Amino acid sequence: MSEIVEKSGLNDVQLGLLRMFNRKMSYDESVEVRDLLFNFYSNKVFDEVDKIVEQKGITEADYEKLRSQDQRTVN
């Protein structure tokens, strides 16, 4: 299988998903699978952001300060 991974550029998980979903699927099913994967990865991103915010001690006051700053740049 590692030869397939090397030649295709896909990792083991991607190949496994291709095998798992190698069947006819309705549009609704494909949307549901896409949403499941999207939610899985978005939860991972939010967990990582929460961890970084905690490590750096970022507070709501820091966010409020950013919101009130003029974010435009002068050219």
Buried (B, 14 or more C-beta within 10 A) or exposed (E): EEEEEEEEEBEEEEBEBEEEEEEEEEEEEEEEBEEEEEEEEEEEEEEEEEEEEEEEEEEEEEEEEEEEEEEEEEE
